[in-house]
Amino acid sequence: MVVPAPELPARVRIHEVGPRDGLQNEKSTVPTAVKAEFVHRLAEAGLTTIEATSFVHPKWVPQLADAEQLFPLVSDLPVALPVLVPNERGLDRALALGAQRVAVFASATESFAKANLNRTVDEALAMFEPVVARAKAQDAWVRGYLSMCFGDPWEGAVPVDQVVRVCRALLDLGCDELSLGDTIGVATAGHVRALLSALNEQGVPTGALAVHFHDTYGQALANTLAALQHGVTTVDASAGGLGGCPYAKSATGNLATEDLVWMLQGLGIDTGVDLGRLVATSEWMAARLGRPSPSRTVRALSHQE
């Protein structure tokens, strides 16, 4: 039954991260052809933004070492296909293949910046400055990911003003959108509202924000609803609930796209996604990975329970 709630957006854009964030941790190599079919199936299910891959050095993320081979297999799709670029070399590789949307990956905490980027927070921002500038000069759209916005496995709770400072810096570099990451899944709804309000107070518009929740403590949907109530209209999710974070051992899976779509449909919020096709896609990928999908909605609708 569809029962709309007041003060919620009429439409939400889902930023699908399954092919990149969802698969990057897989220990066994997923064939390039399977990844390409995954992206095609997601597009056929109605997703309009699909993060295809990452142009990182193969040493760091071996699962995504085939970025040059994969991207041409999906680049003709009529959807947005952002790719992660860690530095200028990654940007060069992405632009050479015609990528028009790129993302950089920053941290709100020093500990995670050191673990993930081997730099301080400010050193990482300095590294991203020419990347963003050159991308914008090529008319590319740039997303800034910010990890550890709510909690850090080494530092504990992350002060709101600390997160706001790095968000403001990423916007000042020229990022078009910021994705606020709850990397280890410790956020709760009140914390989400507090951070979003603090960002607005420092001149960061809600329209420039996306949210990226992990479901470690079962709070991803509650946190998403809090963000929607604040006016956020872009939500990151991963088909089938795939993924986590290779540099934060306590991180569990991303918010499952199917679980998000189920909630949004019940609220009367348009996503453009065909839930049946999406569930079938996640079942297909789960079979390729050799394990059932962790998404509750996939399990319910495919009678896996």
N, C-alpha and C positions, 0 to 999 in steps of 0.2 A: 504494500500500500504506500502510495506517495503522499506524504504529509509535509508540505513546505514549512520552513521555519522563518520567522521574520528576521530582517536585517542580515540575510545571507546573500552572496552573489548569485546572479542568475546562471552564470557559466563559470566553470573552472577549467583552466588549461593544465593537463597532466603532463609533466616533464618526465617521460619514461626513461629510466636509467638502467633497465635490465641488461641490455647488451654490453654496457660498459661496467658500471658499478656492480651489477648483478653477477657477471661472469668473471670478473677480474681475480677473484679468490679461488676459482676452481683449480684443484690440483691436477686433474687430468686435462690434457689439452682438448679444447672444443674445436673441431674442424672449422676452417674458415667458411665452408659452404653451409654448415649448420648455423653459424652466426648470421650469415647473410639471410638465410631463410627465416631465422628468428625475427630479424628487423622487418623483412617483407610481411610476415604474418602479423606483426604488431601494427604495421601501417594499415593492413587490410582490416584490422579490428577497429580502426578509427582513431588511433593515436596520431597526433599531428606533430609532436616533438619527441624524437627518439634519439637518445645519446648513443651514438654508434660505436665509438671506440676511443682509444687514448693513444696519443703519439708520445708516449714515454719511452725511455730506453728499455729495450727488451730485458735487460738484466734485472730491472726493478719489478716489472710486471710481465713475466713471460707469457701469460695467457693472452695478452694483447699485442704480441710481437708481430702479428699479421695485419697491422693497421693499413699499411700500403696496399695489401692484397684485398682487404675487406672493403674499404671505402668505395672503390670504383664499382663494386657489386651492388651497392645500395644507393649511390649518389643520384640515380635517375628517379628515385621515388619523390612524389609530390608532397613531401613533408620536410620539416626542419630537422637537420641532422647535426647537432652540435657534437664537437669532439674535444677531448681534454688535451691541452698543450701545457707542459710543465715549464717550458723555457723557449728561447728564440729558435733553437734547433727544432723543437717539436712544432713550433708555429710554421717554420719553413716547410716542413714535411706536409703539414695539413694544407697550407695554402697552395702548395704545388699540385695537390689533387683537387683543388677547387672548393675546399671547405669554406663555407660562408659564415659559420657560427663556431666559436671556440670558447673554451672555458679554462680559467686558471684556478689553482687550488691552494688557498691560504689557510692559516690556522689562527685561532683566537688566543692560543696559549703557546708559551715558549717551549714547553716539553714536547708537544706534538709537532711543532715546527721543526724541532731538532730531529725527532724520530722519523718524520715523513719527508722533510726537505733538507735536512742536515744544515739548517740555517736558523738564525733568530727570526722572529716575526718581522722585524724591520728589514732584515737582509732579504727575506723572501719578497717583501713588498718592493724593494729596490730591484730585485730580479724580474718581477712582473711588469715594472714600469715600461721598459722598451717593448715587451711582448704586447701589452695592451695598446701602446701607442702605434706600433706597426700594424697590428690587426685593424685598428680603427682607420688607419691611413689606407688600408685595402678595402674599406667599407664593410668589414666583418662585424658581426654582432658579438659582443663579449659578455660572458657570464663570469661572475666571481663566486666560487665556492668558498665558504668559510666553515671550517671544521671546529668542533669543540665549543660550540656556542653556549652550551648549557652545563656541561660537565666534562672533566678531563680525568682519565684513569690515574694520572700521576699527581695532578694538582687539586683534584676535587672540584667543588662548585666553582664556576667561572663568573667573576663579577660582571654585571651587566655593562658597566661603563667600559670595561676592557674590550668587550665584544663590539660595542658601539664605535670605539676608536678605530678598530681595524675595518669595520664596515665603511665608515666614513672615508678611510684612506683608499679602499678599493673603488668606491664611487669617484673619488677625486682623481684616481688614475684614469678613469674613463669607462669603467664597467657599466654595461647597460642594465644588468640584473644581478642581484645578490641572492645566493641560496644559503639559507641559515641552517647549518647542519647540527643535528643532535646526534653526534657520532656514536656515542655509547648508550643512547636511548634513555637518559635519566631525566629528561625534561618532564614537567607537569604543566597543566593548563595555565595556572597563575603565572608561572615563570615565563611562558610563551607571551602572554599578554604584556607582562612587564617589559620584556625585551623589545617587543614591537612598539610599545608606547615610547620607550626611551629613544629608539631609533627615529621615530617621528619628531620628537622634541629636538633632535640634533639635525633636522633637515633631511632625513632619509625618507623619501616618500614610500608609502605602502605599495604603490604600483610598481616599484622597482624591486620588490621583495618576493622571494619564493621560500618555501619551507621544505626541509628534508629531514624527516623523522625516522628513527629506528625504533623497533618494537620490543626492545629488551625487557621492559617492565610492563608491556601491554598498554602503553599510553599513546601510541602513535596516532590513532584515530581521534582520541580526545584532544590531543595537542593540535591536530589538523583542524578540528572544529573550532577550537579557540582562535586559531589564525584566521579562519574564514569569517568568524564573527568580527574580527578586527578589520576585515576588508581585503585580506590576501586572496588572490585569485590564481596563483600558480603553485602547484603542489608536486613535489618529486615523489615518484613511486617506482617500484620494480616489479615487473610481471612475475607472478608466482611467489613474491617475497624473497627473491634471490638476493644474495649479496651481504656485505658487511663492510669491514675495513681491515686490510691486511696489517696495518700498523697499530691497531688498537684491539688487543685480544679479547676484551670484554664486549666488543660490538657484535650484536647479532644482526639478523636480517633487516633489510629495508622494509618500510611499509609496503605491503603487497598492493599492487595496482587494482586487483580484483576487489579486495576489501574496501579500498577507497571508493571505487566506482559503485559498489553496493550501497555504501553510506550516502554518497552524493545522489544516486538515483532515488533513494528513499526520501531525500530532502527536496526532490524536484529540481536539482541543479544539473544543468546540461553539461556533458563532457564530450559528446560526439562519439563515445566508445560503445561498441557492441559487446556487451558483457559475455554473451555466449561464445563469440569468436575469441575473445580474450582468454577465457577459461580454457578453451580448446588449445590455444597456443601455448599456455603454460603447462597443460597436460603433455603436449607434444615435447616441450623442452625438458620437462621432468623425466620423461622416458629416455631422452638422449643423455641425461645426466645420471640416470640409473637410480633415482630416488623420488619419493613423492613430494609434491609441492607443499611448502609450509603454510601456504595461504589457506585460511579457514574457508573463505568463499569458494576457492577452487575445490577444496575437499567436499564441501557441502553440495555444490552443484554437480560435481562429478561422482558423487556417492562413494567417495573413498573412505568415509568414516565408518 
